[in-house]
Amino acid sequence: MIKFAKTQHISQCIEIQKNSLSKDILSELNNYFLFYLFFESCINNINCFFLVNEEKGTVTSFIIILKNPSKFFFDLLKASIRNYSYTLHAFLLMIKNVHNFTKCVLFLKPPINEFFVELPGQMPEIKVIATRNEYQNKGYGTQLLNYALKLIDNKCIVKTHSEKAAQFYIKNGGAIAGYERTGLWKLTIFYFFPIK
Ligand SMILES: CC(C)(COP(=O)(O)OP(=O)(O)OC[C@H]1O[C@@H](n2cnc3c(N)ncnc32)[C@H](O)[C@@H]1OP(=O)(O)O)[C@@H](O)C(=O)NCCC(=O)NCCS
């Protein structure tokens, strides 16, 4: 059953994030950052759609869509000030782990984009979509993606470096818009747009 995420779902989402997206930059952050800064900022935020697919109390998959991606940075900043004691604690844990810290600093470098198609200005962005490992290939991701796309008039972008995710987006109607190179990865940018 698809529903809007609540605070009680966050721990399960973090678990899925860390297992299914272990190479993602978000997974490098410790649980304090993820819980209090990232996931909590997405709940009750009019700029976000944070949905979970839940079966008998188990979150099988989740999706986070940012309606206005550039505004989200300020939401995170506000959350880090509101939860300053967690921010400080999480930051100290981060710098103890030089490897993660370096990766996160590299990630902050402005990315270089190359587009093949012209997108109509600011588009909503799927920030994260992931299915719990043991529930993958059962249709949960497709169900969640299609439900979420309806909320944003089937119009958004999503960036990925995963070949499996790329196939998943293509099967669900996504097309390649271009590439984004960061200090770490080359991400493929997909776009979804209403079929006329
Ligand atoms: C990408 C991802 C979210 C897809 O989620 P999912 O729940 O496994 O997706 P689905 O089950 O809906 O679809 C995947 C496959 O299952 C098949 N499937 C769909 N409905 C099904 C059903 N009812 N029964 C069995 N199989 C089904 C689909 O055809 C598809 O198979 P195919 O790729 O061979 O065509 C998931 O693989 C994942 O979490 N990956 C790691 C995280 C990630 O890379 N996220 C994207 C980052 S941008």
The ligand as an SDF file (V2000), in Angstrom:
LIG
                    3D

 48 50  0  0  0  0  0  0  0  0999 V2000
   15.6820    0.2890   -9.5250 C   0  0  0  0  0  0  0  0  0  0  0  0
   14.7650   -0.3210   -8.4480 C   0  0  0  0  0  0  0  0  0  0  0  0
   14.2150    0.8300   -7.6000 C   0  0  0  0  0  0  0  0  0  0  0  0
   13.6250   -1.0570   -9.1210 C   0  0  0  0  0  0  0  0  0  0  0  0
   12.7470   -1.5150   -8.1050 O   0  0  0  0  0  0  0  0  0  0  0  0
   11.9990   -2.9200   -8.1900 P   0  0  0  0  0  0  0  0  0  0  0  0
   10.9840   -2.9370   -7.1110 O   0  0  0  0  0  0  0  0  0  0  0  0
   12.9790   -4.0180   -8.2180 O   0  0  0  0  0  0  0  0  0  0  0  0
   11.3030   -2.7730   -9.6310 O   0  0  0  0  0  0  0  0  0  0  0  0
   10.1790   -3.7040  -10.2730 P   0  0  0  0  0  0  0  0  0  0  0  0
   10.0930   -4.9930   -9.5420 O   0  0  0  0  0  0  0  0  0  0  0  0
    8.9480   -2.8960  -10.3900 O   0  0  0  0  0  0  0  0  0  0  0  0
   10.7330   -3.9170  -11.7040 O   0  0  0  0  0  0  0  0  0  0  0  0
   11.9610   -4.5630  -11.8790 C   0  0  0  0  0  0  0  0  0  0  0  0
   11.7510   -5.8600  -12.6370 C   0  0  0  0  0  0  0  0  0  0  0  0
   10.7130   -6.6660  -12.0610 O   0  0  0  0  0  0  0  0  0  0  0  0
    9.7570   -7.0260  -13.0960 C   0  0  0  0  0  0  0  0  0  0  0  0
    8.4220   -7.0130  -12.4950 N   0  0  0  0  0  0  0  0  0  0  0  0
    7.5690   -5.9850  -12.4590 C   0  0  0  0  0  0  0  0  0  0  0  0
    6.4210   -6.3620  -11.8610 N   0  0  0  0  0  0  0  0  0  0  0  0
    6.5780   -7.6450  -11.4640 C   0  0  0  0  0  0  0  0  0  0  0  0
    5.7440   -8.5740  -10.7730 C   0  0  0  0  0  0  0  0  0  0  0  0
    4.5110   -8.2540  -10.3830 N   0  0  0  0  0  0  0  0  0  0  0  0
    6.2650   -9.8100  -10.5270 N   0  0  0  0  0  0  0  0  0  0  0  0
    7.5050  -10.1170  -10.9240 C   0  0  0  0  0  0  0  0  0  0  0  0
    8.3250   -9.2750  -11.5830 N   0  0  0  0  0  0  0  0  0  0  0  0
    7.8680   -8.0630  -11.8610 C   0  0  0  0  0  0  0  0  0  0  0  0
    9.9000   -5.9340  -14.1000 C   0  0  0  0  0  0  0  0  0  0  0  0
    9.5010   -6.3650  -15.3930 O   0  0  0  0  0  0  0  0  0  0  0  0
   11.3700   -5.6880  -14.0520 C   0  0  0  0  0  0  0  0  0  0  0  0
   12.0570   -6.7400  -14.7040 O   0  0  0  0  0  0  0  0  0  0  0  0
   12.9170   -6.4630  -15.9590 P   0  0  0  0  0  0  0  0  0  0  0  0
   13.8970   -5.3900  -15.5570 O   0  0  0  0  0  0  0  0  0  0  0  0
   13.5600   -7.7570  -16.2620 O   0  0  0  0  0  0  0  0  0  0  0  0
   11.9200   -6.0020  -16.9380 O   0  0  0  0  0  0  0  0  0  0  0  0
   15.5120   -1.3740   -7.5740 C   0  0  0  0  0  0  0  0  0  0  0  0
   16.1680   -2.2740   -8.4360 O   0  0  0  0  0  0  0  0  0  0  0  0
   16.5150   -0.7720   -6.6260 C   0  0  0  0  0  0  0  0  0  0  0  0
   16.1830   -0.4270   -5.4930 O   0  0  0  0  0  0  0  0  0  0  0  0
   17.7730   -0.6770   -7.0550 N   0  0  0  0  0  0  0  0  0  0  0  0
   18.8230   -0.1440   -6.2290 C   0  0  0  0  0  0  0  0  0  0  0  0
   18.6090    1.3030   -5.9810 C   0  0  0  0  0  0  0  0  0  0  0  0
   18.7250    2.1250   -7.2430 C   0  0  0  0  0  0  0  0  0  0  0  0
   19.5680    1.8900   -8.0880 O   0  0  0  0  0  0  0  0  0  0  0  0
   17.8340    3.1500   -7.3150 N   0  0  0  0  0  0  0  0  0  0  0  0
   17.8370    4.0940   -8.3680 C   0  0  0  0  0  0  0  0  0  0  0  0
   18.8140    5.1490   -8.0330 C   0  0  0  0  0  0  0  0  0  0  0  0
   18.6140    6.5500   -9.0380 S   0  0  0  0  0  0  0  0  0  0  0  0
  1  2  1  0
  2  3  1  0
  2  4  1  0
  2 36  1  0
  4  5  1  0
  5  6  1  0
  6  7  2  0
  6  8  1  0
  6  9  1  0
  9 10  1  0
 10 11  2  0
 10 12  1  0
 10 13  1  0
 13 14  1  0
 14 15  1  0
 15 16  1  0
 15 30  1  0
 16 17  1  0
 17 18  1  0
 17 28  1  0
 18 19  1  0
 18 27  1  0
 19 20  2  0
 20 21  1  0
 21 22  1  0
 21 27  2  0
 22 23  1  0
 22 24  2  0
 24 25  1  0
 25 26  2  0
 26 27  1  0
 28 29  1  0
 28 30  1  0
 30 31  1  0
 31 32  1  0
 32 33  2  0
 32 34  1  0
 32 35  1  0
 36 37  1  0
 36 38  1  0
 38 39  2  0
 38 40  1  0
 40 41  1  0
 41 42  1  0
 42 43  1  0
 43 44  2  0
 43 45  1  0
 45 46  1  0
 46 47  1  0
 47 48  1  0
M  END
$$$$
